[in-house]
Amino acid sequence: MACSWEGGTGVRHPGTSYAGVLPRIARTRPAGVLGSTGRTPPDVSDGGPPSSRGRTVGRLGWRLLSAQGLPTSIQGRRGTPAVNDTVSKTGLLRAPIQHIDIKALDVRPLVEAMGHMAFQARNLSRAAGLYDAMLRDERCGVILCLAGSLFSAGLKQVVVDMVRHRMVDAIVSTGALIVDQDFFEALGFRHYKGRADADDNALRELHIDRIYDTYIDEDELRECDATIARIAAELEPRPYSSREFIGEMGRYLVKHGKTRDSVVLAAHELGVPIFVPAFSDCSAGFGLVHHQWHRAGKPQVSIDSARDFLELTKCRLRMEDSGLFMVGGGVPKNFAQDIVVAADFVEQPVAMHKYAVQLTVADERDGALSGSTLREASSWGKVSTVHEQMVYGEATVTMPLVVGAAFHGRGWEQRPERRLVDACG
Ligand SMILES: NC(=O)c1ccc[n+]([C@@H]2O[C@H](COP(=O)([O-])OP(=O)(O)OC[C@H]3O[C@@H](n4cnc5c(N)ncnc54)[C@H](O)[C@@H]3O)[C@@H](O)[C@H]2O)c1
């Protein structure tokens, strides 16, 4: 998604400029990000992101929406609150998404009972058993692969708990999850319950971004972008692996007293490396574009994705055996599967991934990576077929059950702290 730093549409979505849709409504720009020329750098002296929530759309804004014949109800057909001048950003961003706590409820009896059913219930139960087996296998390191909008949906604490309880040794993720969602919340911001049938034009007027039924304050997201630019500005200008840069994000959180539970923070504290192979395809990309734009002709911070692949391969070389726990598909799934082949390519052959579980909604019939079966990956020499299980279901439903059952099984208690971050250098 592209975010316009200048010209000020205030939206991240390409092709949704107000031109020809709505008259431009004057708006204030978020403090500390960019001026109207787009050439003012973010305030790299830091001091923490100011919140800009609470701004209302003024009378003019609503009159313009009405004049366009556009629906003026933020909440759409079934909508409350009623449209009037009092509809505010604060009013819409008032019910935060709450992260599910797998520690609070022992789901093992439910997951075991599902194993005697059919279809995805039985698959899920088997997947939970395989994850538990990975954790009990002393020789096995576990790599967690994450795609989709999982943390904005309330699954962040599940992954924090996995890191804090040695249920994962390395993470491969999309940037949206690690930067836009986890780091964003670590800075003090939240995701909010919204509605899937909201009027998106009206949301855009309020600088509210929508992920299905979840709202995000765009102004706060820009503070996240700007924080990445600040971190880059303070680093020695050279290429970094995403793992190194995310480590710096962890250091930033510690330095600035941001101790709210976060995957980036927990991983930093426990030496669990996080890799984001497409690091620029998220909030981090905006911060790094800003950094490189303003340092044109000078040494710059950049991201070296080949180095990510090398470092993750080195992590695999530290493990006797490996297991993949994949949520969603996309780049993280392939990146982690491929390290077996990469090890072979540098003449350090390792066994195929011994265990593999994937929770996904993707279909295999389009031939794309996300839905490709784990058996298929075996033909490429990546995944053993003995201990593999696909579960077809949406992750907000399936992940708490699979991880919750393994958490309460306590197979993780005997696991060593692998600190694979030390293998990456
Ligand atoms: N997701 C976002 O809101 C968002 C926002 C900004 C940037 N991006 C960037 O876009 C790129 C693609 O990321 P993505 O995370 O949207 O991946 P994606 O949409 O490519 O997801 C890959 C696959 O994972 C599966 N999947 C996704 N969510 C799932 C769920 N809840 N349950 C089960 N399966 C699910 C689907 O099969 C999907 O095809 C990344 O580089 C990311 O940083 C994403």
The ligand as a Tripos MOL2 file, in Angstrom:
@<TRIPOS>MOLECULE
LIG
   44    48     1     0     0
SMALL
NO_CHARGES

@<TRIPOS>ATOM
      1 N1         -2.4650   -7.2250    5.9850 N.am      1 LIG1
      2 C1         -2.3870   -5.8830    6.0300 C.2       1 LIG1
      3 O1         -3.2710   -5.2350    6.5210 O.2       1 LIG1
      4 C2         -1.1680   -5.1770    5.4520 C.ar      1 LIG1
      5 C3         -0.9960   -3.8100    5.6960 C.ar      1 LIG1
      6 C4          0.1410   -3.1830    5.1960 C.ar      1 LIG1
      7 C5          1.0680   -3.8870    4.4650 C.ar      1 LIG1
      8 N2          0.8690   -5.2190    4.2340 N.ar      1 LIG1
      9 C6          1.8980   -5.9530    3.5010 C.3       1 LIG1
     10 O2          1.3010   -6.7330    2.4770 O.3       1 LIG1
     11 C7          2.1000   -7.9190    2.2690 C.3       1 LIG1
     12 C8          1.1740   -9.1170    2.3350 C.3       1 LIG1
     13 O3          0.8440   -9.3560    3.6810 O.3       1 LIG1
     14 P1         -0.4860   -9.9880    4.2310 P.3       1 LIG1
     15 O4         -0.1920  -10.2340    5.6610 O.co2     1 LIG1
     16 O5         -1.6570   -9.1450    3.9130 O.co2     1 LIG1
     17 O6         -0.5080  -11.3790    3.5280 O.3       1 LIG1
     18 P2         -1.4030  -11.9890    2.3890 P.3       1 LIG1
     19 O7         -2.6960  -11.3240    2.2320 O.co2     1 LIG1
     20 O8         -0.5240  -12.1680    1.2090 O.co2     1 LIG1
     21 O9         -1.6800  -13.3820    3.0980 O.3       1 LIG1
     22 C9         -1.1120  -14.5570    2.6150 C.3       1 LIG1
     23 C10        -2.1020  -15.6660    2.7520 C.3       1 LIG1
     24 O10        -2.2550  -15.9990    4.1190 O.3       1 LIG1
     25 C11        -3.5510  -16.4880    4.3420 C.3       1 LIG1
     26 N3         -4.1710  -15.7440    5.4320 N.ar      1 LIG1
     27 C12        -4.1140  -14.4180    5.6240 C.ar      1 LIG1
     28 N4         -4.8230  -14.0800    6.7020 N.ar      1 LIG1
     29 C13        -5.3180  -15.2300    7.2080 C.ar      1 LIG1
     30 C14        -6.1360  -15.5440    8.3200 C.ar      1 LIG1
     31 N5         -6.5900  -14.5800    9.1550 N.pl3     1 LIG1
     32 N6         -6.4360  -16.8310    8.5490 N.ar      1 LIG1
     33 C15        -5.9920  -17.8040    7.7370 C.ar      1 LIG1
     34 N7         -5.2290  -17.5640    6.6560 N.ar      1 LIG1
     35 C16        -4.9040  -16.2970    6.3890 C.ar      1 LIG1
     36 C17        -4.3380  -16.3060    3.0600 C.3       1 LIG1
     37 O11        -4.3750  -17.5400    2.4110 O.3       1 LIG1
     38 C18        -3.4950  -15.3500    2.2680 C.3       1 LIG1
     39 O12        -3.6180  -15.6070    0.9070 O.3       1 LIG1
     40 C19         3.1830   -7.9210    3.3490 C.3       1 LIG1
     41 O13         4.4180   -7.4690    2.8280 O.3       1 LIG1
     42 C20         2.6570   -6.9560    4.3820 C.3       1 LIG1
     43 O14         3.6710   -6.3090    5.1460 O.3       1 LIG1
     44 C21        -0.2280   -5.8740    4.7260 C.ar      1 LIG1
@<TRIPOS>BOND
     1     1     2 1
     2     2     3 2
     3     2     4 1
     4     4     5 ar
     5     4    44 ar
     6     5     6 ar
     7     6     7 ar
     8     7     8 ar
     9     8     9 1
    10     8    44 ar
    11     9    10 1
    12     9    42 1
    13    10    11 1
    14    11    12 1
    15    11    40 1
    16    12    13 1
    17    13    14 1
    18    14    15 2
    19    14    16 1
    20    14    17 1
    21    17    18 1
    22    18    19 2
    23    18    20 1
    24    18    21 1
    25    21    22 1
    26    22    23 1
    27    23    24 1
    28    23    38 1
    29    24    25 1
    30    25    26 1
    31    25    36 1
    32    26    27 ar
    33    26    35 ar
    34    27    28 ar
    35    28    29 ar
    36    29    30 ar
    37    29    35 ar
    38    30    31 1
    39    30    32 ar
    40    32    33 ar
    41    33    34 ar
    42    34    35 ar
    43    36    37 1
    44    36    38 1
    45    38    39 1
    46    40    41 1
    47    40    42 1
    48    42    43 1
@<TRIPOS>SUBSTRUCTURE
     1 LIG1         1 GROUP 0 **** ****
